[in-house]
Amino acid sequence: MDINMAHSLISCDLHDYIEVACMYSYQVRLILKDQSTVEGKAKDILTDAEKREFLLLETESGSQQVELISLDRLQVLTPGARFSEVVFSDTCEP
């Protein structure tokens, strides 16, 4: 991995939780670093030309992309999910 890109990536462990949420189409609440919230069904992880990663959510008002590095917490609202909450630290791991 290019070490210069590390600033825009989240750790692999945290990435795995997002992949599981997408795989099972969990209903999630995202708490962003600015403390705003977004709720929707986790659908996919997208990467743009600048290598930024986004979680694609299906919300009541349509599809929405949330940049992964903007996440503070991810809460799973789906009953019986494999995990309930993930807290993202301010430090990104390469």
C-alpha positions as CSV (number, residue, x, y, z in Angstrom):
1,M,0.0,0.0,0.0
2,D,1.2,3.5,-0.8
3,I,2.0,5.1,2.6
4,N,0.8,8.5,1.3
5,M,-2.7,7.2,1.0
6,A,-2.9,6.1,4.6
7,H,-4.4,9.5,5.6
8,S,-7.6,8.7,3.7
9,L,-8.0,5.1,4.8
10,I,-9.5,3.4,7.9
11,S,-8.0,0.4,9.6
12,C,-8.7,-3.0,8.1
13,D,-10.5,-4.2,11.2
14,L,-13.0,-1.3,11.0
15,H,-13.3,-1.8,7.2
16,D,-14.3,-5.5,7.9
17,Y,-17.3,-4.3,10.0
18,I,-18.5,-2.1,7.2
19,E,-18.1,-5.0,4.7
20,V,-20.2,-7.3,7.0
21,A,-22.9,-4.6,7.3
22,C,-23.1,-4.4,3.5
23,M,-23.0,-8.2,3.1
24,Y,-26.1,-8.6,5.3
25,S,-27.7,-5.3,4.3
26,Y,-27.9,-4.1,7.9
27,Q,-30.0,-1.1,8.8
28,V,-27.5,1.3,10.3
29,R,-27.2,4.7,12.0
30,L,-24.0,6.6,11.2
31,I,-22.8,9.2,13.6
32,L,-20.3,11.4,11.8
33,K,-17.4,13.3,13.2
34,D,-19.5,16.6,13.0
35,Q,-22.1,14.7,15.2
36,S,-24.7,14.7,12.4
37,T,-26.5,11.3,11.8
38,V,-27.5,9.4,8.7
39,E,-29.7,6.2,8.8
40,G,-30.1,3.7,6.0
41,K,-29.4,0.2,4.7
42,A,-25.7,-0.5,4.1
43,K,-25.4,-1.5,0.5
44,D,-21.8,-1.3,-0.8
45,I,-18.3,0.3,-0.4
46,L,-17.4,2.6,-3.3
47,T,-14.0,4.1,-4.2
48,D,-13.6,7.2,-6.3
49,A,-10.7,8.3,-8.6
50,E,-8.9,9.9,-5.6
51,K,-9.0,6.5,-3.7
52,R,-11.5,7.9,-1.2
53,E,-13.9,5.3,0.1
54,F,-17.6,5.8,0.7
55,L,-20.3,3.7,2.3
56,L,-23.3,3.5,0.0
57,L,-26.6,3.7,2.0
58,E,-30.1,3.2,0.8
59,T,-32.1,5.9,2.7
60,E,-35.7,6.9,2.7
61,S,-34.8,9.8,0.4
62,G,-32.7,7.6,-2.0
63,S,-29.1,6.5,-2.2
64,Q,-26.5,8.4,-0.2
65,Q,-22.7,8.1,-0.1
66,V,-20.8,8.8,3.2
67,E,-17.1,9.0,3.2
68,L,-15.6,6.4,5.5
69,I,-13.1,8.8,7.1
70,S,-16.0,11.0,8.2
71,L,-17.4,8.2,10.5
72,D,-17.3,8.6,14.3
73,R,-19.6,5.6,15.1
74,L,-21.7,3.0,13.3
75,Q,-24.7,1.6,15.1
76,V,-26.5,-1.4,13.7
77,L,-30.3,-1.2,14.0
78,T,-31.0,-4.6,12.6
79,P,-32.1,-7.0,15.3
80,G,-29.9,-10.1,15.8
81,A,-27.0,-8.5,13.9
82,R,-23.4,-9.9,14.4
83,F,-22.3,-6.7,16.1
84,S,-24.1,-3.6,17.4
85,E,-21.7,-0.7,17.3
86,V,-18.3,0.2,15.9
87,V,-16.4,3.3,17.2
88,F,-13.9,4.8,14.7
89,S,-10.8,6.4,16.2
90,D,-9.4,9.7,15.0
91,T,-6.1,7.9,14.1
92,C,-6.0,6.0,10.9
93,E,-3.8,3.0,10.6
94,P,-1.9,2.3,7.3
